[in-house]
């Protein structure tokens, strides 16, 4: 059966436009939910203003930065403008720019929805847990649908206009550059506020978490939105785009090797669109039963989505006559994604040994909690790394025979399709993830609005469901990113060989041999490997030091306010802290710290490439992937573990709130905050950006390197 | 010029025997130094007894374990006994057994010297810092000389008897197996005692470090000996042997490719013997000037050794007509070792920004100190990884042309010789390292013996010099291990190809193709890479959890004693704690925890090899090396940084002793303890063991793997 690839592009565009309509209707639905509490409206407005101010400043900064990068793209990519085709460079610039714009738009839509949904959820909690859940979840799903819709629309438009998958790498590069900085900026913002508020409030003054007396409490809520909603959305947008881009780059090569046809590229869009539709249905299915728990409601909708996608993909494979091996690889990805999620859950669930042990260690003081958290975090990398390794291996072997002449290409394509499969339900995952900060905000708003114990209790239940599913979705995101970057390594090799062919043709003789891969016994590859492995470590360290520095300033400010504002500590009527000062500190600090870490990673990549050429970069990417996955998994899981160990103690175990164990637990949680919400999840993006740059600059590295 | 390899063997044996005489004389010198304080003798005896008891129990356990492993060696290595030559397997068993015995003997000699030198140093401090320094340093050098002498003797004997470098891998395997468990056991022992003593004593009760009232203080001193002396000695014995083994395996192949001659193997022994002689001279040069500091005395002797070795190696290269490229690679290794040491020093020196920042962060509580320590620890990996990568690259390129037909072999040999060069001064490094725990013990003994402020002050100065040089020597050790394991990866490939040749010859046709390396685009290699990267994480986590568990028991015991023994806390005359109970807890706990982590690493290696064959193992070793180096550097440097940040505060900065910043600093230091003294330095050994097993089992993996 032959495929009209353009038909799939048109259908994808249609699906993505339809999804925007759905997102808009969900947004409208959330907006028209009733709200009347004046205090909540007031605080809600402060959160919204804070978030908007930060986002405006952040995007203004990033626009300048992306503008500068855009000039470099125009001049150098894919080939230096004086050597190659200027039109191609212009298209590349356009792709790059669209990537940044689409990412920004998805982030803005998400923030809009979440800063309304938090108020509405708090108010809905007055009527019970079911309507509150519905409001929170639908608010989150606006972000989920917008992100995946934007992915599909962007990718389809680029393909429609250029029909050149290399341009997709440019689009993806734009998206991940923005994600890199947005995630870093948001992550630094949110954790500066969160950990400072906790350290002074909970540890020093013994006042409850998110108490309105705490000057940093609004900044903390703003952080939830700019970090966990906008930052995370940008991150997953980037993963989604990158996985589809990798699959299409490899799929196009396969299609041309197979002699025309476009089934390998078409199936990518077909599955991506199907995943979006399945997720939208999943969103509408999400409902809490009479006695149901929010956790199981969230899980149920994920299972429904997964089941629907499985069925859809079988049907499409049969109807369109796609090769069943591709379907197999996608299903494998989806399955392994679940397994990784379950493994992450083991290390962060308070009913399992790791969290319980870390909590028990807190009785002997903070040092032992921290040692056990770090230890379990390190152990937690084993299962996911095996999972990623096995799924890459099997999907490679499965798809090796797709085009008999090109086993390596087929295999790499199989890995890319496993990533596409894993990310097919990403819309659902983002929805679940964005639900978290919304209900977290709602809880705080309910407290500030004085809605009473019962309502706060409901909000609290919703919040802890958010934390539980978060571990699983994070595992999923890291797993998918892992497969994606492995596929991007394949795409890099494929881009290098394309470039070599062009160079050899132009010269009329063999200037470079085609490369067959990267041999670790080549010392240049090994050199790259070691340097590449160091980059995620340096990158995450710089982000955490950013949080550390800003938090020291913020802690001093919070202490100052408690000392100097009379009646604040006692909670005297009418006395309120200067929230804006803390918002200001977070904003200014995050803007200052968000650029350097990303720039360092990019610069090191370029230096390695220009010094050691494509062999060094092959090793560099490999080292970067391996150490990036290791550190990302370690940090996310250790952070989640400490968070839940603290919650376990707060639930009244081992002495409960106010005990020494509790104080130790809070310290553990505070160390974990930048682990799990600043550094850990940003590493994915760092690895993706570096992979994309390498692919895009492959011609430069090939022709202009020193060795 | 042709070389009689046997001549070099004989000379090496002579040099090693001579070095034992020197070590013996130094030991005798230390022993005959005067001592008369009864209390010091009493406490010194307790430390000695505790250390001996532990060592006996540990070696008894390890003897059983090694016995079991020996049976497996006999049956399976290098080829299954029913397939191959039983005599060869028996020789392999013998080599393996000698490796374990030599390692144990070196450890026992070291402990003997250090548990006398501590007493003598304390007593010598009464006469001033110069004699005290001399006693401490010479005590440490007994260990240094014994370890390197044992290396040279063992290697030479094996070569003399078998002339088969594969047997050296067996010897090395025996040494590193013992090192793996001895280092783990000693590390768990020492940090259980150390951190428990600090957490209860310094943080909870505000009594000084190493106060005689603290029930864990003797266990802590015992730990210094069994962990930092015996464990560290076993570790460096293992690195030394492994580097020489790798160089000889590759050198033999080169020699045979070059068509007879033995210059490539001979130079290895020649340089190793020269390094030992240079170090012995360096030991005798070590003297403190009238106004000198112990740090500069230690550094001076290191510089003298380095200079002597440089001169020696030039002369020998000229005299024997060795290729200058090999000399170049060795010098490069030595130089880069220094650079890595200096880089480590930057992150752990209290006059530099990282330590100062971490100390400043302590003012905002323990969480921020820990975050900054972790961050700087992560950043600290960049320079050493680049250093290792660059030195591997240059030494490879330098030695590629050694034998024109075998560029890859020559290159890998170059890397091995860089490691040999880096480790040429290892005797000096061990001496400096063993000096640390001796003077640390001496300080405690001076306190317990009531030798007065002035004497304690002298001991304290000696102690802090030990800490300063420790950072540098650790960097050195990790760098050398890094190059060694890269060379072992080369040795693995070379062993695999040897095996393939044998198999093909036996079958009379090509059963397996020779391998050219490990391509990361091969999904089997990538699978191995990911799993291999997880192993050091899991291994170090298991060790730290061992410390964590034991410490919880010990903390409960210390708290119990302070509560139940009347007058203990107040320091009433005649009341002393039950030291033995704490020694018991450390001993039993360490013996229980030392086996599993190593076994897990070994089992995972075997599973990967039997599942994925040599390709998977190639990836596995690569991932293991990369993540092992990353984690080892991170942990060692973060630990050193926290230690010195705490000391910086204790020196009266930022509020000084007893301030909140100090408490936070102590918590940081406590987290760092198992980082830098249990997990971090053990990772080297784990990587080495796994590399050796892979080489030894290459035939099995080749013929019996599932895929």
Contacts between the chains, C-beta under 8 A, distances in Angstrom:
chain1	res1	chain2	res2	distance
A	195	B	367	6.8
A	199	B	364	6.8
A	199	B	365	5.4
A	199	B	367	6.2
A	199	B	368	7.7
A	203	B	365	6.6
A	204	B	365	7.9
A	360	B	552	7.6
A	361	B	548	6.0
A	361	B	552	6.4
A	363	B	552	7.9
A	364	B	199	6.8
A	364	B	551	6.9
A	364	B	552	5.1
A	364	B	555	4.8
A	364	B	556	7.9
A	365	B	199	5.4
A	365	B	203	6.6
A	365	B	204	7.9
A	365	B	555	7.9
A	365	B	667	7.2
A	366	B	366	5.5
A	366	B	367	7.9
A	366	B	667	5.6
A	367	B	195	6.8
A	367	B	199	6.2
A	367	B	366	7.9
A	367	B	667	4.9
A	367	B	670	3.8
A	367	B	671	5.1
A	368	B	199	7.7
A	368	B	548	5.5
A	368	B	551	6.3
A	368	B	552	6.5
A	368	B	555	8.0
A	370	B	370	6.1
A	370	B	671	5.1
A	371	B	544	5.5
A	371	B	545	8.0
A	371	B	547	7.1
A	371	B	548	5.0
A	371	B	671	5.8
A	371	B	674	6.1
A	372	B	544	7.9
A	372	B	545	6.5
A	372	B	548	5.1
A	374	B	541	7.6
A	374	B	544	7.0
A	374	B	671	7.8
A	375	B	540	7.8
A	375	B	541	4.0
A	375	B	542	7.6
A	375	B	544	4.4
A	375	B	545	4.6
A	375	B	548	6.7
A	376	B	541	6.9
A	376	B	545	7.7
A	377	B	541	7.8
A	378	B	537	4.1
A	378	B	538	6.8
A	378	B	540	6.3
A	378	B	541	3.9
A	378	B	631	7.9
A	379	B	537	7.1
A	379	B	538	5.4
A	379	B	541	4.4
A	379	B	542	7.4
A	381	B	533	8.0
A	381	B	534	5.1
A	381	B	537	5.1
A	381	B	538	7.6
A	382	B	534	4.4
A	382	B	537	7.3
A	382	B	538	5.2
A	385	B	530	4.4
A	385	B	531	6.3
A	385	B	533	6.4
A	385	B	534	4.4
A	386	B	530	7.1
A	386	B	531	5.8
A	386	B	534	7.1
A	388	B	530	6.0
A	389	B	526	6.8
A	389	B	527	3.9
A	389	B	528	7.7
A	389	B	529	7.6
A	389	B	530	3.8
A	389	B	531	5.7
A	390	B	527	6.7
A	392	B	523	5.5
A	392	B	526	6.1
A	392	B	527	6.6
A	392	B	530	8.0
A	393	B	523	4.5
A	393	B	524	6.5
A	393	B	526	7.5
A	393	B	527	4.5
A	396	B	523	3.8
A	397	B	523	7.0
A	408	B	521	6.3
A	411	B	523	6.2
A	412	B	521	7.5
A	415	B	523	7.4
A	486	B	526	6.7
A	489	B	520	7.4
A	489	B	521	7.4
A	490	B	521	6.9
A	493	B	521	6.2
A	516	B	519	6.8
A	516	B	521	7.4
A	517	B	519	3.7
A	517	B	520	6.4
A	517	B	521	3.5
A	517	B	522	6.9
A	518	B	519	6.4
A	518	B	520	4.9
A	518	B	521	6.6
A	519	B	516	6.8
A	519	B	517	3.7
A	519	B	518	6.4
A	519	B	519	5.3
A	519	B	520	7.9
A	520	B	489	7.4
A	520	B	517	6.4
A	520	B	518	4.9
A	520	B	519	7.9
A	520	B	520	6.5
A	520	B	525	7.7
A	520	B	618	6.9
A	520	B	619	7.7
A	520	B	622	4.8
A	521	B	408	6.3
A	521	B	412	7.4
A	521	B	489	7.4
A	521	B	490	6.9
A	521	B	493	6.2
A	521	B	516	7.4
A	521	B	517	3.5
A	521	B	518	6.6
A	522	B	517	6.9
A	523	B	392	5.5
A	523	B	393	4.6
A	523	B	396	3.8
A	523	B	397	7.0
A	523	B	411	6.2
A	523	B	415	7.4
A	524	B	393	6.4
A	525	B	520	7.7
A	526	B	389	6.7
A	526	B	392	6.0
A	526	B	393	7.4
A	526	B	486	6.7
A	526	B	622	8.0
A	527	B	389	3.9
A	527	B	390	6.6
A	527	B	392	6.6
A	527	B	393	4.5
A	528	B	389	7.7
A	529	B	389	7.6
A	529	B	622	7.1
A	529	B	626	5.9
A	530	B	385	4.4
A	530	B	386	7.1
A	530	B	388	5.9
A	530	B	389	3.8
A	530	B	392	7.9
A	530	B	626	6.6
A	530	B	629	7.3
A	531	B	385	6.3
A	531	B	386	5.8
A	531	B	389	5.7
A	533	B	385	6.4
A	533	B	626	4.7
A	533	B	627	7.3
A	533	B	629	7.8
A	533	B	630	5.5
A	534	B	381	5.1
A	534	B	382	4.4
A	534	B	385	4.4
A	534	B	386	7.1
A	534	B	630	7.1
A	537	B	378	4.1
A	537	B	379	7.1
A	537	B	381	5.1
A	537	B	382	7.2
A	537	B	630	6.4
A	537	B	634	6.8
A	538	B	378	6.8
A	538	B	379	5.4
A	538	B	381	7.6
A	538	B	382	5.2
A	540	B	375	7.8
A	540	B	378	6.3
A	541	B	374	7.6
A	541	B	375	4.0
A	541	B	376	6.9
A	541	B	377	7.8
A	541	B	378	3.9
A	541	B	379	4.4
A	542	B	375	7.6
A	542	B	379	7.4
A	544	B	371	5.6
A	544	B	372	7.9
A	544	B	374	6.9
A	544	B	375	4.4
A	545	B	371	8.0
A	545	B	372	6.5
A	545	B	375	4.6
A	545	B	376	7.7
A	547	B	371	7.1
A	548	B	361	6.1
A	548	B	368	5.6
A	548	B	371	5.0
A	548	B	372	5.0
A	548	B	375	6.7
A	551	B	364	7.0
A	551	B	368	6.3
A	552	B	360	7.6
A	552	B	361	6.4
A	552	B	363	7.9
A	552	B	364	5.1
A	552	B	368	6.5
A	555	B	364	4.8
A	555	B	365	7.9
A	555	B	368	7.9
A	556	B	364	7.9
A	618	B	520	6.9
A	619	B	520	7.7
A	622	B	520	4.8
A	622	B	526	7.9
A	622	B	529	7.1
A	623	B	626	5.8
A	626	B	529	5.9
A	626	B	530	6.6
A	626	B	533	4.7
A	626	B	623	5.8
A	626	B	626	6.2
A	626	B	627	6.7
A	627	B	533	7.3
A	627	B	626	6.7
A	627	B	627	6.6
A	627	B	630	5.8
A	629	B	530	7.3
A	629	B	533	7.8
A	630	B	533	5.5
A	630	B	534	7.1
A	630	B	537	6.4
A	630	B	627	5.8
A	630	B	630	7.9
A	631	B	378	8.0
A	634	B	537	6.8
A	667	B	365	7.2
A	667	B	366	5.6
A	667	B	367	4.9
A	670	B	367	3.9
A	671	B	367	5.2
A	671	B	370	5.1
A	671	B	371	5.8
A	671	B	374	7.8
A	674	B	371	6.1
